[in-house]
Amino acid sequence: MIKWLGGAAAAIAIAFGAAAVSGQWNDGAAQGPVPTLEDAIPAAESMAAGADITTIDVDPSALAGGGSDVEAAAVQDTPTLQAALASDTDTASMQHASDERFVVKRILPIEGPIKYGEWHWDTEGVPAGPIVMTVDLDARVISVFRGGYEIGAAAVLLGTQDHPTPLGTFPIRYKMRHNVSEKYNNAPMPYSMFLTTDGIALHGSDVQNGFASHGCIGMPDEFAAKVFGVAKKGDKVIITRGETMGMGDAII
């Protein structure tokens, strides 16, 4: 099950102003996120946890020494089989080790709800590890994890009912440091990290109460610069609505 963890608490809520409550969003110049994708270089849609293992069907009695002489000889004279059996064990160990990298080991000590424009970042003492991000559409918060340690959290802008931010797990397809929206009046979209082929991205924005995007995830510019610096093509972004998790839970 995909879950969400936001900032220091699993139940972070952001106070919405009158503009947000009434549904009258200001799609200002900084909020128009659907770029041209002619030059996109897609990343793989999924990342395998380990190498593919060819399945080999074997008579259990032959492995136990209870089969015919022909069967026993076939087992003894097939090094590929022995390698495959050993590889199964190695792969299981590698899978377990890989899963540990995506288990929550630290939550940033943030007091109170995260407000619009607020962000937190702390990598001190955090070991190297894979980056994965979670976004909760209800709390409007993004969390950045490295090796299971939360290193960043911020309030974000999201889409409207007419231009919703999609739910699901998305790999970063490609990145653009300097980018503007050709569809929405050259609106600036610095530090863009594209998640879909139709232009949904993480990017820097003027994150203010009452503003919205056209489906993208808008982050404060300084925070977006830090995320851009640590994220790479293929890193996963998990977008959910109101789901929570805690210490020791799997992120993906």
C-alpha positions in Angstrom: 0.0 0.0 0.0 1.3 3.4 -0.9 1.2 5.8 2.0 2.1 9.4 2.8 4.2 11.0 5.4 4.3 14.8 5.7 6.8 16.8 7.7 6.9 16.0 11.4 3.4 14.7 11.8 1.1 12.4 9.9 -1.9 14.7 10.3 -0.4 18.0 9.0 -3.2 20.4 7.8 -2.8 23.7 6.1 -5.2 26.6 6.7 -6.8 27.7 3.4 -7.8 31.3 2.8 -11.1 32.5 1.4 -9.9 32.3 -2.2 -9.0 28.7 -1.8 -12.2 27.8 0.0 -14.4 29.5 -2.5 -12.6 27.7 -5.4 -11.5 31.0 -7.0 -7.9 30.4 -7.7 -5.4 32.8 -9.0 -3.6 31.2 -11.9 -0.9 33.8 -11.9 2.2 33.8 -14.1 4.1 31.5 -11.8 1.4 28.8 -11.9 1.0 27.7 -15.5 2.8 24.4 -15.8 2.3 22.6 -19.2 5.5 22.8 -21.2 6.4 21.6 -24.7 7.6 18.0 -24.6 9.3 17.6 -28.0 12.7 17.3 -26.5 11.7 15.0 -23.6 14.0 12.1 -22.8 11.7 9.6 -21.0 13.1 7.6 -18.1 12.1 4.0 -17.6 8.6 3.8 -16.2 9.7 1.3 -13.6 12.9 0.3 -11.9 13.6 -3.4 -11.3 14.8 -4.3 -7.8 17.3 -6.8 -9.2 18.5 -8.7 -12.2 16.0 -11.0 -14.0 16.3 -14.6 -12.9 15.4 -17.4 -15.4 13.0 -19.9 -13.8 14.1 -23.5 -14.1 11.7 -26.3 -13.3 13.3 -29.1 -11.4 12.0 -32.4 -10.1 12.3 -32.2 -6.3 13.1 -35.9 -6.0 16.1 -35.4 -8.3 17.5 -32.7 -6.0 17.0 -35.0 -3.0 18.8 -37.9 -4.7 15.7 -39.9 -5.1 15.2 -39.6 -8.8 16.5 -41.7 -11.7 20.1 -41.9 -12.6 19.4 -39.8 -15.7 17.7 -37.1 -13.5 20.5 -37.1 -11.0 23.1 -36.8 -13.7 21.3 -34.0 -15.3 21.2 -32.1 -12.0 24.9 -32.7 -11.2 26.1 -31.8 -14.7 24.1 -28.5 -15.0 26.1 -25.7 -13.4 23.5 -23.2 -14.7 21.0 -24.8 -12.4 23.3 -24.5 -9.4 24.0 -20.9 -10.2 20.3 -20.1 -10.6 19.5 -21.7 -7.2 22.3 -19.7 -5.6 21.1 -16.6 -7.4 17.6 -17.0 -6.0 19.1 -16.7 -2.5 21.3 -13.8 -3.4 18.4 -12.0 -5.0 16.2 -12.4 -2.0 18.9 -10.9 0.2 19.4 -8.0 -2.2 15.6 -7.4 -2.3 15.5 -7.2 1.5 18.4 -4.9 1.6 16.8 -2.7 -1.1 13.5 -2.5 0.8 15.4 -1.3 3.9 16.4 1.8 1.9 12.7 2.8 1.6 11.7 2.3 5.3 11.0 5.4 7.3 14.0 6.0 9.7 13.6 9.7 10.5 10.9 12.3 10.5 11.9 16.0 10.5 11.1 17.6 13.9 8.7 20.3 12.6 6.4 22.0 15.0 2.9 22.9 13.9 1.4 22.9 10.5 3.5 23.8 7.5 2.4 27.2 6.1 2.4 28.4 2.5 5.9 29.5 1.6 7.5 27.5 4.5 10.0 24.8 3.9 12.5 22.7 5.8 15.7 21.0 4.8 18.2 19.0 6.9 20.7 16.5 5.5 23.2 16.6 8.4 24.3 13.1 9.3 22.1 11.4 6.7 23.9 8.7 4.8 23.8 8.3 1.0 20.7 6.6 -0.3 18.0 6.7 -3.0 15.6 9.6 -3.2 11.9 9.1 -3.0 9.3 11.8 -2.6 5.7 11.8 -1.3 3.0 14.4 -1.9 -0.3 14.5 -0.1 -3.1 16.3 -1.9 -5.1 16.9 1.2 -2.4 18.3 3.4 -0.7 20.0 0.4 2.7 18.9 1.6 5.7 17.3 -0.1 8.3 15.2 1.8 11.7 14.2 0.5 13.4 11.0 1.8 16.9 9.9 1.3 17.5 6.3 2.2 14.4 6.4 4.4 15.4 9.6 6.2 13.2 12.6 5.7 15.5 15.4 4.6 13.0 18.0 3.3 9.3 19.1 3.6 7.4 22.0 2.2 3.9 23.3 1.6 3.1 23.1 -2.2 0.7 24.4 -4.8 -1.5 21.9 -6.5 -4.0 21.7 -9.4 -7.7 22.7 -9.4 -10.8 20.6 -10.1 -10.5 21.6 -13.8 -6.7 20.8 -13.9 -6.2 18.2 -11.1 -2.8 16.9 -9.9 -2.8 13.2 -10.7 -2.6 10.4 -8.1 -0.1 7.6 -8.4 3.6 6.8 -8.5 5.6 8.5 -11.1 9.4 8.4 -12.0 11.1 11.6 -12.8 11.3 11.5 -16.6 13.6 14.4 -17.2 14.8 17.7 -15.6 15.1 21.2 -16.9 16.9 23.9 -14.7 15.6 26.8 -16.7 12.1 26.4 -18.1 9.0 28.5 -18.9 5.5 27.4 -19.9 4.9 28.0 -23.6 1.2 27.2 -23.0 0.6 29.6 -20.2 2.2 32.9 -21.2 5.8 31.9 -20.6 5.2 31.5 -16.9 8.5 30.7 -15.2 8.9 27.1 -14.1 12.5 26.9 -12.6 13.9 23.5 -11.5 11.4 21.5 -13.4 11.3 17.7 -12.9 8.7 16.2 -15.2 6.6 13.2 -14.2 4.3 12.7 -17.1 4.2 13.0 -20.9 1.5 15.7 -20.7 3.6 18.1 -18.7 2.9 17.4 -15.0 6.0 18.4 -13.1 7.6 19.4 -9.8 8.9 22.9 -10.2 9.6 26.2 -8.4 6.7 28.5 -7.8 5.6 31.5 -5.8 3.8 29.5 -3.2 1.0 31.6 -1.7 -2.4 31.0 -0.2 -5.1 31.2 -2.8 -2.8 30.3 -5.7 -3.0 27.0 -7.7 -1.3 25.3 -10.6 -2.6 23.6 -13.7 -1.9 20.2 -12.2 1.8 20.6 -11.4 3.4 20.5 -7.9 4.7 24.0 -7.2 7.4 24.3 -4.5 9.1 27.4 -3.0 12.0 28.3 -5.4 14.8 27.7 -2.8 13.3 24.4 -1.8 12.9 23.4 -5.4 16.6 24.1 -6.0 17.6 21.7 -3.3 15.3 19.0 -4.5 16.6 19.5 -8.1 20.1 19.1 -6.7 19.5 15.7 -5.1 16.9 14.2 -7.4 17.8 12.3 -10.6 15.9 10.8 -13.5 14.0 7.7 -12.4 13.6 8.7 -8.8 10.0 8.1 -7.7 7.3 10.6 -6.6 4.3 9.1 -4.9 1.2 11.3 -4.9 -1.7 10.2 -2.6 -4.7 11.8 -0.9 -4.8 11.7 2.9 -2.8 8.5 3.4 -0.4 8.3 6.4 2.5 6.3 7.7 4.9 6.4 10.5 8.4 5.3 11.7 9.3 1.9 10.4 6.7 1.9 7.6 7.6 1.3 4.0 7.5 4.3 1.8 7.0 2.3 -1.4 
